[in-house]
Structure formats: C-alpha cells, structure tokens
C-alpha cells in the first residue's frame, strides 16, 4: 500500500521512539493477528485483552482492535482517526504520549464524565471519526461538590 515520504518518516521515527515496538508487544500479549494497513500503519486485529475498553486504540503506527480485519477495513474514518493518533506519537517522541493521554482522559472524565469528550488528543484526532459523541461540560463547582459529598470509604 502506498505511503508518502512523511508517512515513511513517521513509521521510522515511531519505531525508533519505541511506541510501535510497544504496540507490537501489547499485541503479542493480547494474542492479536498482525497485518499491514494503509499509509504506514499496521493492524493488530482480534485483540483478546479487555483493556483498554475502546473498540480500537493506537500505539505508534500499530492500530489494535478486538474486531477482525473486515471491521477496520470498512471504517475509513476510524482509520484516519487512529492515524492521527500515530502522528501524536511522532510529535511527542513516542511513549511520553501515554501519560499525557491519560491526563487528558482524566481531565475529560472530570469535566464531562467521558474520557474522550474533552481529551485534547481525541479532539485533535476528531471525535466524530473516532465514533465519540461530544458530551457537555459539567460546571467545576458541581464536580467538586460531588466529590466532597461522598461518604468516607467509598
């Protein structure tokens, strides 16, 4: 499958920054089936682990999904969304993307009750293409009052 010069650079950089090899390791642990995708991406389909709960997620240039190859081939918008995540690994020099993504997910969950709606990484990858629905913001006052009102031990 054809790949542009920049996509080839991203493939090399995401290999050297260890994000794609980390994806390969996760795919092996999850007993996924590997195949080549478009634009320098690789797929790990039929991923068996329950974590993360997402239908697809990306590590470097590797898109992992619990679904089969036909599922991902029939969703070009989802592939574009995941490819945007692969560029995020490129620009953030690989694995530092993971804790930053988790911070973004925590912020989003705090503000909306959803880990994607206000996560800057998901927003930059296009929420709709990732099959996410944008949830409304909760006022911080409401969030913090809800945290304070919980009984101890829960």
WOMO-V10541 format. One record per helix or strand of 3 or more residues. SS is the DSSP state (helix for helix, strand for strand). FROM is the first residue (numbers start at 1). TO is the last residue. If there is no record, write none. Layout:
# WOMO-V10541
ss=SS from=FROM to=TO
ss=SS from=FROM to=TO
This chain:
# WOMO-V10541
ss=helix from=5 to=16
ss=helix from=19 to=29
ss=strand from=33 to=36
ss=strand from=42 to=45
ss=strand from=56 to=59
ss=strand from=62 to=65
ss=helix from=69 to=73
ss=helix from=76 to=91
ss=helix from=96 to=112
ss=helix from=120 to=124
ss=helix from=140 to=148
